[in-house]
């Protein structure tokens, strides 16, 4: 039996796959990264929004067709999609050999004729580049956001004990990980359920002390109830990136209330000002939703003006996805898809102009860059202001007279050119 795993969705799913693969490895089950060479396939699905569900279903259907043709012995479906639609999937896809939840590792490995090893808790087989890894610090979410399906899929917020996370981080550092990316549905709520108060700052303090970790990066923070002591810890440790992922989703107060975000425009602006003042030179990444039910032209224009005024270093824009079972799905004033896409394009064009202007300001400067990979005659890396897969990159052309740059190495690069989302430069000799 040769097993392969297809992982769809966010970095949290990536971590789940890596935990499963450690169990596969411990059972000495043959594994391949190429699904075409496997005879047993596990699909770790995403069910967060409509586009993700479509991708998951299409991937499952393609696998079922390969099984029908005799190219696969078995197909298993895991992750978010079975958490929402297990009964429907069983009824519509009887060819699938088993459905498993997001962290149902025991039943998954047993379906692969293996034995679950609880003593391996926290150990993983990395699927990311070997110098970068995600550290998932909790499961679930307690926020009642009206558009979001996460509580329906992953349940209430459950923090992972701090000692276990520190052990995981040591495990990763000992295997060559140099960048640790902290992820969760809401990283800023960490510890409230276990310790009676938010303990993200203490966790970061302990992780920053681990030998070998050069960059710690914080993702998925929530502006509502943001623990300001986190900023103090970020300032105290040089290896914590001056980077904050702060999804605000919108800025119009009526929309924020309908979204049940638990925060107002004034509070968001105060938090941004506090971050800028306490962490000068930091980069804030945010995400926005356009086309939310009832979003008027005036409210959208307010959002555009806010983006121009606040000049976020990094920004992503998503169109609202109407998800069954969420309060927002029942709201009147649903915006047509074409208009949602138009609004997204307008905002992204604004951000592209801001990003180009900011990138040009780096020309002539020398900055540290983490080398991720080599491709098409160039080395590709990132600055501390750029998270893997979602942010800007730095392109470093190869030179015959210079030695190759090692993947996972940190180099000083002098910036010689800039595009909207890319910097170009040469390493210091």
C-alpha positions as CSV (number, residue, x, y, z in Angstrom):
1,X,0.0,0.0,0.0
2,X,1.3,3.4,-1.0
3,X,-0.5,6.4,0.6
4,X,-0.6,10.1,-0.5
5,X,-2.3,13.0,1.1
6,X,-3.8,16.1,-0.7
7,X,-4.1,19.1,1.6
8,X,-6.6,21.9,0.8
9,X,-7.3,25.1,2.6
10,X,-5.4,27.0,5.2
11,X,-2.2,26.5,7.2
12,X,-4.2,24.9,10.1
13,X,-5.0,22.0,7.7
14,X,-1.3,21.8,6.8
15,X,-0.5,21.2,10.4
16,X,-3.2,18.5,10.7
17,X,-1.8,16.7,7.6
18,X,1.8,16.9,9.0
19,X,0.6,15.3,12.3
20,X,-1.1,12.5,10.4
21,X,2.0,11.9,8.3
22,X,4.1,11.4,11.4
23,X,1.7,8.6,12.3
24,X,2.0,7.2,8.8
25,X,5.8,7.3,9.1
26,X,5.8,5.6,12.6
27,X,3.8,2.8,11.1
28,X,6.2,2.4,8.2
29,X,3.4,2.9,5.7
30,X,4.8,3.7,2.3
31,X,4.1,7.4,1.4
32,X,4.5,9.4,-1.8
33,X,4.0,13.2,-2.3
34,X,2.7,12.4,-5.8
35,X,-1.0,11.4,-5.7
36,X,-0.7,9.8,-9.2
37,X,1.7,7.2,-7.7
38,X,-0.5,6.3,-4.8
39,X,-3.0,3.5,-4.5
40,X,-4.6,5.0,-1.3
41,X,-5.5,8.7,-1.2
42,X,-6.5,10.8,1.8
43,X,-8.0,14.2,1.0
44,X,-7.8,16.8,3.8
45,X,-10.6,19.2,2.8
46,X,-11.6,22.8,3.4
47,X,-15.2,23.8,3.9
48,X,-14.9,27.4,5.0
49,X,-16.4,29.2,2.0
50,X,-18.2,28.2,-1.2
51,X,-15.1,28.3,-3.4
52,X,-13.2,26.1,-1.0
53,X,-16.0,23.6,-0.8
54,X,-16.2,23.4,-4.6
55,X,-12.4,22.7,-4.8
56,X,-12.8,20.0,-2.2
57,X,-15.7,18.4,-4.0
58,X,-14.0,18.5,-7.4
59,X,-10.9,16.9,-5.8
60,X,-13.0,14.1,-4.2
61,X,-14.8,13.5,-7.5
62,X,-11.6,13.2,-9.4
63,X,-10.2,10.7,-6.9
64,X,-13.5,8.7,-7.0
65,X,-13.1,8.5,-10.8
66,X,-9.6,7.2,-10.5
67,X,-10.8,4.6,-8.1
68,X,-13.6,3.6,-10.6
69,X,-10.9,3.2,-13.2
70,X,-8.9,0.9,-10.9
71,X,-6.1,3.4,-10.3
72,X,-6.8,3.7,-6.6
73,X,-7.7,1.1,-4.0
74,X,-9.3,3.5,-1.5
75,X,-10.2,7.1,-1.1
76,X,-10.6,8.7,2.4
77,X,-11.9,12.2,3.0
78,X,-10.9,14.1,6.1
79,X,-10.9,17.7,7.5
80,X,-13.5,20.4,7.5
81,X,-15.9,19.2,4.8
82,X,-17.0,16.1,6.7
83,X,-17.4,18.1,9.9
84,X,-20.2,20.1,8.1
85,X,-21.6,17.6,5.6
86,X,-20.8,14.1,6.8
87,X,-24.2,12.6,6.2
88,X,-24.7,14.3,2.9
89,X,-21.3,13.2,1.7
90,X,-21.9,9.6,2.7
91,X,-25.2,9.6,0.8
92,X,-23.9,11.3,-2.3
93,X,-20.4,9.7,-2.4
94,X,-20.8,6.0,-1.4
95,X,-17.5,5.3,-3.3
96,X,-15.5,7.1,-0.6
97,X,-14.2,4.5,1.9
98,X,-14.3,6.7,5.0
99,X,-14.9,10.2,6.3
100,X,-12.9,11.7,9.3
101,X,-13.0,14.9,11.3
102,X,-10.3,17.6,11.4
103,X,-8.2,15.9,14.1
104,X,-9.5,12.3,14.0
105,X,-6.0,10.9,13.5
106,X,-6.7,7.7,15.4
107,X,-9.5,6.5,13.1
108,X,-7.7,7.7,10.0
109,X,-4.5,5.8,10.7
110,X,-6.5,2.7,11.7
111,X,-8.2,2.9,8.3
112,X,-4.8,2.8,6.8
113,X,-4.1,-0.5,8.7
114,X,-1.9,1.3,11.2
115,X,-1.8,1.8,14.9
116,X,-2.2,5.2,16.5
117,X,0.8,6.3,18.6
118,X,-0.3,8.8,21.2
119,X,3.3,9.2,22.4
120,X,4.0,11.0,19.1
121,X,1.7,13.9,20.0
122,X,3.3,17.1,18.8
123,X,5.6,15.5,16.3
124,X,5.2,16.1,12.6
125,X,6.5,15.4,9.2
126,X,6.9,18.8,7.5
127,X,5.3,19.5,4.2
128,X,6.5,23.1,4.1
129,X,10.0,24.1,3.1
130,X,12.2,22.6,5.9
131,X,13.2,26.0,7.3
132,X,9.6,27.2,7.8
133,X,6.8,25.6,9.9
134,X,3.4,26.5,11.2
135,X,2.7,26.1,14.9
136,X,-1.1,25.8,15.6
137,X,-1.8,27.0,19.1
138,X,-5.5,26.2,19.5
139,X,-8.6,24.8,17.9
140,X,-12.0,26.3,17.3
141,X,-13.3,29.8,17.9
142,X,-15.7,31.5,20.3
143,X,-16.4,34.6,18.2
144,X,-20.0,34.9,16.9
145,X,-19.1,36.5,13.5
146,X,-22.3,36.3,11.5
147,X,-20.7,35.2,8.2
148,X,-18.3,32.6,9.6
149,X,-18.6,28.8,9.6
150,X,-15.5,28.1,11.8
151,X,-17.5,27.4,15.0
152,X,-19.8,25.1,13.0
153,X,-16.8,23.2,11.7
154,X,-14.2,23.3,14.5
155,X,-16.3,24.0,17.6
156,X,-15.5,26.1,20.7
157,X,-12.0,27.6,21.3
158,X,-9.6,25.1,22.9
159,X,-6.0,26.2,23.7
160,X,-3.2,23.8,23.4
161,X,-1.2,23.7,26.8
162,X,1.8,26.0,26.7
163,X,4.3,23.3,27.7
164,X,3.1,21.1,24.8
165,X,3.6,24.0,22.3
166,X,7.0,24.8,23.6
167,X,7.9,21.1,23.2
168,X,6.6,21.1,19.6
169,X,8.7,24.2,18.9
170,X,11.8,22.6,20.2
171,X,11.1,19.5,18.1
172,X,10.8,21.7,15.0
173,X,13.9,23.8,15.8
174,X,16.0,20.7,16.3
175,X,15.1,19.6,12.8
176,X,16.2,22.9,11.2
177,X,13.2,25.1,11.3
178,X,14.2,28.7,11.4
179,X,10.9,30.5,10.9
180,X,7.9,29.6,13.1
181,X,4.6,30.9,12.0
182,X,2.0,31.1,14.8
183,X,-1.5,30.2,13.6
184,X,-5.0,29.5,15.0
185,X,-8.5,30.7,14.3
186,X,-7.8,33.5,16.8
187,X,-4.3,33.6,18.2
188,X,-5.0,36.5,20.5
189,X,-7.5,34.5,22.5
190,X,-4.9,31.9,23.4
191,X,-4.9,30.7,27.0
192,X,-8.2,32.3,28.1
193,X,-9.9,28.9,28.4
194,X,-7.0,27.1,30.0
195,X,-5.5,29.8,32.3
196,X,-8.4,32.2,32.8
197,X,-6.8,35.0,30.9
198,X,-5.1,35.6,27.5
199,X,-1.5,34.3,27.7
200,X,-0.3,34.8,24.1
201,X,2.4,37.2,25.3
202,X,3.9,34.7,27.7
203,X,3.8,32.0,25.0
204,X,5.7,34.2,22.6
205,X,8.2,35.0,25.3
206,X,8.9,31.3,25.8
207,X,9.0,30.5,22.1
208,X,11.4,33.4,21.4
209,X,13.9,31.9,23.8
210,X,14.2,28.7,21.8
211,X,17.7,28.3,20.2
212,X,17.6,28.2,16.4
213,X,14.4,30.1,15.8
214,X,15.4,33.2,13.9
215,X,11.9,34.5,13.1
216,X,8.6,34.2,15.0
217,X,5.6,35.4,13.0
218,X,2.1,36.0,14.4
219,X,-0.9,35.4,12.2
220,X,-4.7,35.5,12.7
221,X,-4.9,38.1,15.5
222,X,-8.4,39.5,16.3
223,X,-8.7,43.2,16.9
224,X,-11.5,42.7,19.4
225,X,-9.8,42.3,22.8
226,X,-6.3,42.4,21.3
227,X,-3.9,41.9,24.3
228,X,-1.5,44.9,24.2
229,X,1.1,43.1,26.3
230,X,1.9,41.2,23.1
231,X,3.3,44.4,21.6
232,X,5.7,44.7,24.6
233,X,7.0,41.2,24.0
234,X,7.4,41.8,20.3
235,X,9.5,44.9,21.0
236,X,11.7,43.0,23.5
237,X,12.7,40.1,21.2
238,X,14.6,40.7,18.0
239,X,13.5,37.4,16.6
240,X,9.8,38.2,16.7
241,X,9.0,39.7,13.3
242,X,7.7,43.3,13.3
243,X,4.6,41.9,11.5
244,X,1.0,41.6,12.6
245,X,-1.8,39.9,10.7
246,X,-4.9,41.8,11.9
247,X,-8.1,41.0,9.9
248,X,-10.5,43.8,10.4
249,X,-13.0,42.7,7.7
250,X,-14.7,46.1,7.4
251,X,-14.7,49.6,8.8
252,X,-18.3,50.8,8.6
253,X,-19.9,50.7,12.0
254,X,-23.3,49.4,10.8
255,X,-21.5,46.6,8.9
256,X,-19.3,45.7,11.8
257,X,-22.4,45.5,14.0
258,X,-24.1,43.2,11.5
259,X,-21.0,41.1,11.2
260,X,-21.0,40.8,15.0
261,X,-17.3,41.7,15.1
262,X,-17.5,43.1,18.6
263,X,-15.5,46.3,17.8
264,X,-16.1,49.7,16.3
265,X,-14.3,51.8,13.8
266,X,-12.9,54.1,16.5
267,X,-11.5,51.1,18.5
268,X,-9.9,49.7,15.3
269,X,-8.3,53.0,14.6
270,X,-7.1,53.3,18.2
271,X,-5.5,49.9,18.0
272,X,-3.8,50.6,14.7
273,X,-2.4,53.8,16.2
274,X,-1.2,51.9,19.3
275,X,0.6,49.3,17.1
276,X,2.3,52.0,15.0
277,X,3.4,53.9,18.1
278,X,4.7,50.9,20.1
279,X,6.2,49.0,17.1
280,X,7.6,51.6,14.7
281,X,8.6,50.2,11.4
282,X,6.2,47.3,11.7
283,X,4.0,45.9,9.0
284,X,0.3,45.4,9.4
285,X,-1.5,42.9,7.2
286,X,-5.3,43.0,7.2
287,X,-8.1,41.3,5.3
288,X,-11.4,42.8,4.2
289,X,-14.8,41.5,3.1
290,X,-16.7,43.3,0.3
291,X,-20.2,42.6,-0.8
292,X,-21.5,41.8,2.7
293,X,-25.4,41.8,2.8
294,X,-26.6,45.4,2.9
295,X,-23.2,46.9,2.1
296,X,-24.1,50.2,0.4
297,X,-22.1,52.1,-2.2
298,X,-21.4,54.7,0.5
299,X,-20.2,52.1,3.0
300,X,-17.9,50.6,0.3
301,X,-16.5,54.1,-0.5
302,X,-15.9,54.5,3.3
303,X,-13.9,51.3,3.2
304,X,-11.9,52.5,0.2
305,X,-11.1,55.9,1.9
306,X,-10.0,54.1,5.0
307,X,-7.6,51.9,3.0
308,X,-6.1,55.0,1.3
309,X,-5.8,56.8,4.7
310,X,-4.3,53.9,6.7
311,X,-2.0,52.5,4.0
312,X,-1.7,49.0,5.2
313,X,1.6,47.3,4.3
314,X,-0.2,44.1,3.3
315,X,-3.9,43.6,2.4
316,X,-6.1,40.9,1.1
317,X,-9.7,41.3,-0.1
318,X,-12.4,38.6,-0.1
319,X,-15.9,38.7,-1.6
320,X,-18.6,37.7,0.9
321,X,-19.6,34.1,0.7
322,X,-23.2,33.2,1.6
323,X,-22.8,30.2,3.9
324,X,-25.8,28.1,5.1
325,X,-26.2,28.0,8.8
326,X,-24.7,31.4,9.4
327,X,-26.8,34.4,10.5
328,X,-25.7,36.5,7.6
329,X,-27.1,34.0,5.1
330,X,-30.6,35.0,6.1
331,X,-30.0,38.8,5.8
332,X,-31.8,40.9,3.1
333,X,-29.7,42.9,0.7
334,X,-27.5,40.2,-0.7
335,X,-25.1,41.8,-3.2
336,X,-24.9,40.3,-6.7
337,X,-21.7,38.4,-7.5
338,X,-20.7,40.7,-10.3
339,X,-20.8,43.7,-8.0
340,X,-18.9,41.9,-5.3
341,X,-16.1,41.1,-7.7
342,X,-16.1,44.7,-9.0
343,X,-15.7,46.0,-5.5
344,X,-12.9,43.6,-4.8
345,X,-11.1,44.6,-7.9
346,X,-11.4,48.3,-7.0
347,X,-9.9,47.7,-3.6
348,X,-7.1,45.5,-4.9
349,X,-6.2,48.2,-7.5
350,X,-5.9,50.8,-4.7
351,X,-3.7,48.4,-2.6
352,X,-1.5,47.7,-5.6
353,X,-0.8,51.4,-6.0
354,X,0.0,51.7,-2.3
355,X,2.2,48.6,-2.4
356,X,4.2,49.8,-5.4
357,X,4.8,53.2,-3.8
358,X,6.0,51.5,-0.6
359,X,8.2,49.0,-2.4
360,X,9.9,51.7,-4.3
361,X,10.9,53.3,-1.0
362,X,13.2,50.3,-0.4
363,X,15.3,50.9,-3.5
364,X,18.9,51.5,-2.3
365,X,18.3,49.9,1.1
366,X,19.9,46.7,2.4
367,X,17.6,44.4,4.2
368,X,17.7,40.8,5.7
369,X,16.0,38.2,3.4
370,X,15.1,34.6,4.1
371,X,15.8,32.5,1.0
372,X,12.8,30.2,0.3
373,X,13.6,28.5,-3.0
374,X,15.3,28.6,-6.4
375,X,13.4,29.0,-9.6
376,X,13.7,30.4,-13.2
377,X,17.3,31.7,-12.8
378,X,16.7,33.4,-9.5
379,X,16.5,32.8,-5.8
380,X,13.2,33.8,-4.1
381,X,13.0,35.0,-0.6
382,X,11.0,37.1,1.9
383,X,11.5,39.9,4.3
384,X,10.4,39.9,7.9
385,X,7.3,41.8,6.7
386,X,6.2,38.9,4.5
387,X,4.5,35.7,5.5
388,X,4.9,32.6,3.4
389,X,2.4,32.1,0.5
390,X,0.4,35.2,1.0
391,X,2.7,38.2,0.9
392,X,5.4,39.9,-1.2
393,X,8.7,38.2,-2.3
394,X,12.2,39.2,-3.1
395,X,13.8,38.1,-6.3
396,X,17.6,37.7,-6.4
397,X,19.1,36.9,-9.8
398,X,21.7,34.2,-10.1
399,X,25.2,35.3,-10.9
400,X,27.9,33.0,-12.4
401,X,30.6,34.7,-10.3
402,X,28.6,34.3,-7.0
403,X,28.1,31.1,-5.0
404,X,24.5,29.8,-4.8
405,X,22.3,30.9,-2.0
406,X,21.2,28.1,0.3
407,X,17.5,27.6,0.9
408,X,16.7,28.6,4.5
409,X,19.7,31.0,4.8
410,X,19.4,34.6,5.8
411,X,21.2,37.0,3.6
412,X,21.5,40.8,3.4
413,X,20.1,42.0,0.1
414,X,20.5,45.5,-1.5
415,X,17.2,46.4,-3.2
416,X,17.7,47.7,-6.8
417,X,14.2,47.5,-8.2
418,X,10.5,47.1,-7.2
419,X,7.2,46.0,-8.6
420,X,3.8,46.1,-7.0
421,X,4.3,43.0,-5.0
422,X,8.0,42.1,-5.6
423,X,11.4,43.5,-4.7
424,X,14.5,42.9,-6.7
425,X,18.1,43.0,-5.4
426,X,21.5,41.5,-5.0
427,X,23.1,39.9,-1.9
428,X,25.9,41.7,-0.2
429,X,29.3,40.1,-0.9
